């Protein structure tokens, strides 16, 4: 069964909610608000591709965080498969954070 645009949008919202439960261990903000998720693509077959980065290439959770992200997205009802791509281009910087994350960390006043 192929998903329609509304179903894809709803699935995307649920994937974002799942991503907001994953936190960087060094920064008390979820990875979505930190700007570590570069792209989420959802096919009409409910196949999901997530492109993400880490705050630094030698991040202490370089092994575990991508696995946790893949597991959380795969656990969203309706997701058929998850392809996770880890990239460091472009490199993450604090300007990629949402205003909410900057406020939480005291960067935005």
Backbone bond lengths (Angstrom), bond angles and torsions (degrees), N, CA, C in turn:
res aa  C-N    CA-C-N  psi(-1)  N-CA   C-N-CA  omega(-1)  CA-C   N-CA-C  phi
1 X - - - 1.461 - - 1.539 109.34 -
2 X 1.279 115.59 130.81 1.464 120.49 179.00 1.527 109.81 -88.58
3 X 1.314 115.27 141.61 1.457 120.80 177.69 1.522 109.85 -82.14
4 X 1.334 115.92 144.91 1.466 119.17 173.42 1.531 108.66 -90.51
5 X 1.332 116.37 175.05 1.478 120.44 -176.18 1.519 112.47 -58.18
6 X 1.326 117.37 -39.42 1.473 120.76 -179.46 1.524 110.77 -66.19
7 X 1.327 116.75 -42.04 1.468 120.06 178.68 1.525 110.90 -65.28
8 X 1.331 116.98 -39.00 1.468 120.71 177.49 1.525 110.07 -63.93
9 X 1.346 117.04 -42.52 1.468 121.02 178.59 1.524 110.83 -62.54
10 X 1.334 117.10 -43.47 1.468 121.10 179.10 1.527 110.88 -64.11
11 X 1.333 116.08 -41.66 1.453 120.27 178.31 1.535 109.73 -63.07
12 X 1.329 116.44 -41.28 1.467 121.16 177.16 1.517 111.68 -59.63
13 X 1.345 116.88 -43.73 1.470 120.65 177.93 1.524 110.93 -60.16
14 X 1.335 116.32 -42.37 1.467 120.26 -179.47 1.525 111.74 -68.81
15 X 1.328 116.79 -34.05 1.468 120.41 176.55 1.528 109.35 -65.87
16 X 1.333 117.22 -43.27 1.472 120.44 178.48 1.529 110.31 -61.76
17 X 1.335 117.55 -41.67 1.476 120.26 177.11 1.525 110.00 -59.06
18 X 1.322 117.27 -41.51 1.475 120.81 179.43 1.527 110.23 -65.92
19 X 1.329 117.12 -41.44 1.463 120.68 -179.97 1.525 111.53 -64.59
20 X 1.326 116.75 -30.02 1.467 120.49 179.84 1.525 112.55 -73.57
21 X 1.342 117.25 -0.61 1.473 120.41 175.42 1.526 111.17 -97.72
22 X 1.342 116.98 0.15 1.467 121.90 179.84 1.523 107.65 -103.92
23 X 1.328 115.71 126.19 1.462 120.98 -176.73 1.520 111.42 -117.32
24 X 1.325 115.31 143.77 1.455 121.17 170.90 1.530 105.62 -71.61
25 X 1.336 118.37 130.94 1.467 119.35 -175.68 1.528 114.20 -67.10
26 X 1.319 117.23 -20.58 1.459 119.71 -177.34 1.522 113.22 -96.12
27 X 1.332 116.57 -13.97 1.467 121.12 -177.23 1.534 107.04 -131.03
28 X 1.324 118.52 124.01 1.474 120.51 -174.49 1.538 114.16 -77.02
29 X 1.323 116.47 48.47 1.462 122.14 179.94 1.525 106.82 -136.20
30 X 1.348 116.68 145.53 1.461 118.54 -179.27 1.532 111.36 -69.53
31 X 1.325 115.79 157.99 1.464 121.06 -173.13 1.522 113.12 -67.00
32 X 1.333 117.18 -26.10 1.466 119.10 179.04 1.531 109.94 -69.83
33 X 1.338 116.55 -47.12 1.467 120.89 179.70 1.531 111.26 -69.09
34 X 1.330 116.85 -27.31 1.467 120.45 177.52 1.529 111.83 -70.99
35 X 1.322 116.83 -16.48 1.464 120.19 -179.32 1.522 112.57 85.92
36 X 1.330 117.41 20.60 1.462 120.31 179.79 1.530 112.28 -80.73
37 X 1.337 117.14 -15.33 1.465 120.99 177.23 1.523 107.47 -94.52
38 X 1.323 116.33 112.41 1.465 121.26 -177.59 1.522 112.04 -85.57
39 X 1.328 117.57 -34.42 1.458 119.68 -175.21 1.520 110.25 -159.20
40 X 1.336 115.37 145.62 1.461 122.24 172.35 1.525 105.76 -131.36
41 X 1.318 116.26 119.68 1.456 121.15 178.08 1.522 108.25 -116.03
42 X 1.335 116.04 134.02 1.461 121.17 -179.45 1.517 107.96 -126.58
43 X 1.320 116.46 121.84 1.460 120.14 178.50 1.526 109.12 -82.36
44 X 1.334 116.11 166.80 1.462 119.10 177.71 1.528 111.53 -72.80
45 X 1.338 116.40 -0.85 1.470 121.88 174.62 1.539 110.72 -100.78
46 X 1.338 116.76 8.30 1.473 123.95 -179.54 1.520 112.62 67.42
47 X 1.340 115.80 27.83 1.457 120.57 172.87 1.523 106.94 -92.40
48 X 1.322 115.76 129.69 1.463 121.22 -172.39 1.522 110.32 -113.51
49 X 1.329 115.15 136.77 1.457 120.87 171.97 1.517 107.22 -120.59
50 X 1.323 116.18 127.47 1.457 122.36 178.34 1.528 107.48 -116.58
51 X 1.340 115.81 127.71 1.462 121.29 174.33 1.525 106.12 -109.21
52 X 1.324 115.83 122.81 1.463 119.79 -176.82 1.515 110.99 -139.25
53 X 1.314 114.57 169.39 1.456 121.38 175.80 1.519 108.38 -134.69
54 X 1.301 116.01 -178.63 1.465 123.15 174.02 1.520 107.04 -122.36
55 X 1.325 117.10 163.59 1.467 119.16 -179.22 1.519 111.28 -62.51
56 X 1.336 117.42 -32.97 1.463 121.86 174.59 1.530 108.03 -145.45
57 X 1.329 118.17 151.74 1.468 119.96 178.71 1.537 113.58 -60.28
58 X 1.327 117.18 -30.35 1.467 119.31 179.53 1.524 111.72 -100.91
59 X 1.319 115.65 32.20 1.468 123.06 176.61 1.535 108.75 -56.70
60 X 1.342 118.07 138.48 1.466 120.13 -178.21 1.535 113.96 -60.92
61 X 1.338 117.40 -19.00 1.471 120.08 -179.66 1.531 111.65 -108.23
62 X 1.334 116.66 24.99 1.466 121.23 -178.16 1.525 112.28 -56.98
63 X 1.323 117.15 -29.67 1.463 120.57 178.51 1.520 111.71 -88.16
64 X 1.330 116.41 -45.86 1.463 119.74 -171.27 1.528 114.74 -81.14
65 X 1.338 118.44 -34.92 1.463 119.11 -175.64 1.533 112.84 -64.36
66 X 1.346 119.40 -48.09 1.467 117.51 177.59 1.534 112.43 -58.18
67 X 1.318 117.05 -38.14 1.470 120.54 178.02 1.526 110.25 -64.23
68 X 1.335 117.34 -40.63 1.466 121.29 178.35 1.534 110.48 -65.11
69 X 1.331 116.69 -42.11 1.465 120.66 178.74 1.526 110.14 -61.01
70 X 1.319 116.25 -47.22 1.472 120.65 -179.91 1.525 110.75 -60.49
71 X 1.331 116.63 -42.52 1.458 122.16 179.96 1.536 111.11 -64.17
72 X 1.336 117.10 -43.87 1.469 120.81 -179.53 1.528 110.97 -64.69
73 X 1.339 116.80 -43.56 1.472 120.19 -179.55 1.529 109.73 -67.19
74 X 1.328 117.13 -41.80 1.465 121.05 178.95 1.529 111.37 -62.51
75 X 1.336 116.39 -27.58 1.458 121.24 -179.67 1.515 114.55 -79.69
76 X 1.328 117.93 -6.96 1.463 121.41 178.42 1.522 108.20 -73.45
77 X 1.326 115.56 128.85 1.464 120.71 -178.75 1.528 110.56 -57.64
78 X 1.321 115.43 128.45 1.455 120.95 178.10 1.516 114.21 100.89
79 X 1.334 117.89 -14.73 1.463 120.53 179.67 1.528 108.44 -77.45
80 X 1.325 115.47 125.44 1.466 121.10 -178.33 1.527 111.86 -85.45
81 X 1.338 116.62 -44.53 1.463 120.51 179.68 1.522 108.77 -153.69
82 X 1.342 115.47 160.02 1.468 120.74 -179.53 1.524 108.92 -131.76
83 X 1.320 114.71 128.43 1.456 121.89 172.61 1.525 105.30 -113.65
84 X 1.325 117.27 120.70 1.452 120.51 -178.78 1.520 109.23 -111.39
85 X 1.316 115.42 127.20 1.461 120.80 177.47 1.522 108.23 -114.36
86 X 1.328 116.13 123.78 1.455 122.00 177.41 1.528 107.38 -99.18
87 X 1.320 116.64 126.83 1.460 120.77 -177.88 1.526 110.22 -134.23
88 X 1.304 116.08 156.88 1.464 120.92 174.13 1.521 110.15 -123.13
89 X 1.336 115.90 17.56 1.463 122.46 176.43 1.511 108.90 -123.09
90 X 1.283 121.67 115.69 1.458 124.75 -3.30 1.531 110.65 -75.88
91 X 1.301 115.88 156.39 1.459 120.73 178.40 1.531 109.37 -65.73
92 X 1.344 115.92 142.37 1.457 120.42 179.84 1.532 109.51 -69.52
93 X 1.332 115.47 143.27 1.467 120.70 171.70 1.519 108.01 -145.00
94 X 1.319 116.66 162.34 1.469 120.79 -170.87 1.530 113.72 -61.37
95 X 1.329 118.60 -21.08 1.461 120.19 178.11 1.529 112.40 -67.93
96 X 1.331 117.33 -12.74 1.459 121.17 179.04 1.528 111.67 -80.87
97 X 1.318 117.23 -11.07 1.462 120.95 -179.77 1.521 110.20 -71.80
98 X 1.321 115.27 150.54 1.461 119.90 174.91 1.524 108.88 -71.17
99 X 1.322 116.82 163.07 1.471 119.76 176.82 1.515 110.26 -60.37
100 X 1.332 116.41 -35.83 1.467 121.27 178.70 1.531 110.34 -60.42
101 X 1.324 117.03 -44.51 1.465 121.08 179.60 1.526 110.78 -66.06
102 X 1.333 116.64 -42.99 1.468 120.14 179.16 1.526 110.45 -62.10
103 X 1.321 117.15 -40.96 1.463 121.17 178.86 1.529 109.75 -64.12
104 X 1.329 115.93 -44.99 1.476 122.55 -179.72 1.532 110.44 -57.89
105 X 1.312 116.77 -36.33 1.462 121.13 -177.14 1.527 112.88 -93.26
106 X 1.336 116.90 1.49 1.451 120.62 177.16 1.523 113.81 78.61
107 X 1.344 116.56 17.03 1.462 120.31 179.60 1.529 110.11 -86.45
108 X 1.334 115.77 -26.93 1.461 121.57 -178.64 1.520 108.08 -112.10
109 X 1.315 116.95 129.68 1.473 119.94 -177.80 1.504 110.93 -117.27
